[in-house]
């Protein structure tokens, strides 16, 4: 699993560099998100520009990240979401949970 982290003063952007957000990388991604989000106290953003497919395991990773941010009193932001991935999020009715920009 490849990713990039851009820590700025007011936000941290986690850019997943994978075409598929699925069960193949879910365990590693969850571990990385837990580690990263524990040390980040500013706006956490997940950039999904490279992701073209997502499955339920991928949604589970995003939900974990959202819950961790909510527990800190923050809102998780998803950016550059591919239409197919956004459609899946809407089908799962998670568009009310995530802030998609």
C-alpha positions as CSV (number, residue, x, y, z in Angstrom):
1,X,0.0,0.0,0.0
2,X,1.4,3.4,-1.0
3,X,0.3,6.7,0.4
4,X,1.5,10.2,0.9
5,X,1.1,12.4,3.9
6,X,1.0,16.2,3.7
7,X,1.1,17.8,7.1
8,X,0.2,21.5,7.0
9,X,-0.4,24.0,9.8
10,X,-4.2,23.7,9.6
11,X,-4.8,20.3,8.0
12,X,-3.3,16.9,7.3
13,X,-3.9,15.3,3.9
14,X,-3.6,11.5,3.6
15,X,-3.4,10.6,-0.1
16,X,-4.0,7.0,-0.9
17,X,-2.0,6.0,-4.0
18,X,-3.9,2.9,-4.9
19,X,-6.5,2.2,-7.5
20,X,-8.5,-0.1,-5.3
21,X,-9.7,0.7,-1.8
22,X,-10.6,-2.9,-0.8
23,X,-10.0,-5.9,1.3
24,X,-6.4,-6.3,-0.1
25,X,-5.2,-3.2,1.8
26,X,-7.9,-2.7,4.4
27,X,-5.9,-4.1,7.4
28,X,-2.8,-2.1,6.6
29,X,-4.8,1.0,5.9
30,X,-6.7,0.8,9.2
31,X,-3.5,0.4,11.1
32,X,-1.9,3.4,9.4
33,X,-5.0,5.6,9.9
34,X,-5.2,4.7,13.6
35,X,-1.5,5.6,14.1
36,X,-1.7,8.8,12.0
37,X,-5.0,10.1,13.5
38,X,-3.7,9.7,17.0
39,X,-1.0,12.2,16.4
40,X,-3.0,14.6,14.2
41,X,-5.1,17.3,15.9
42,X,-5.9,19.5,12.9
43,X,-8.4,18.9,10.0
44,X,-7.9,15.4,8.6
45,X,-8.5,15.0,4.9
46,X,-8.4,11.8,2.9
47,X,-7.5,12.3,-0.8
48,X,-9.0,9.5,-3.0
49,X,-7.9,10.9,-6.4
50,X,-6.2,7.7,-7.4
51,X,-9.0,5.4,-6.2
52,X,-11.3,4.1,-8.9
53,X,-12.9,1.1,-7.0
54,X,-14.0,0.5,-3.4
55,X,-15.6,-2.4,-1.6
56,X,-17.2,-2.8,1.8
57,X,-13.8,-3.3,3.5
58,X,-12.7,0.1,2.0
59,X,-15.9,1.7,3.3
60,X,-15.1,0.2,6.7
61,X,-11.7,1.9,6.7
62,X,-13.3,5.3,5.9
63,X,-15.9,4.8,8.6
64,X,-13.1,4.0,11.1
65,X,-11.4,7.3,10.2
66,X,-14.6,9.2,10.4
67,X,-15.4,7.8,13.9
68,X,-11.9,8.7,15.1
69,X,-12.3,12.2,13.9
70,X,-15.8,12.6,15.4
71,X,-14.5,11.4,18.7
72,X,-12.0,14.3,18.6
73,X,-14.7,16.7,17.7
74,X,-13.6,17.0,14.1
75,X,-15.2,16.2,10.7
76,X,-13.5,13.8,8.3
77,X,-13.3,15.3,4.8
78,X,-13.0,13.2,1.6
79,X,-11.6,15.0,-1.5
80,X,-11.2,14.0,-5.2
81,X,-13.7,11.2,-4.9
82,X,-14.2,9.2,-8.1
83,X,-17.8,9.0,-9.3
84,X,-18.0,5.3,-8.9
85,X,-16.7,5.5,-5.3
86,X,-19.1,8.4,-4.6
87,X,-22.0,6.4,-6.0
88,X,-21.1,3.5,-3.7
89,X,-21.0,5.9,-0.7
90,X,-24.4,7.2,-1.7
91,X,-25.9,3.7,-2.2
92,X,-24.7,2.8,1.3
93,X,-26.3,6.1,2.5
94,X,-22.9,7.2,3.9
95,X,-23.0,10.5,2.0
96,X,-24.7,11.9,5.2
97,X,-21.7,10.7,7.3
98,X,-18.8,11.9,5.1
99,X,-18.1,15.5,4.1
100,X,-17.3,15.0,0.4
101,X,-15.6,17.9,-1.5
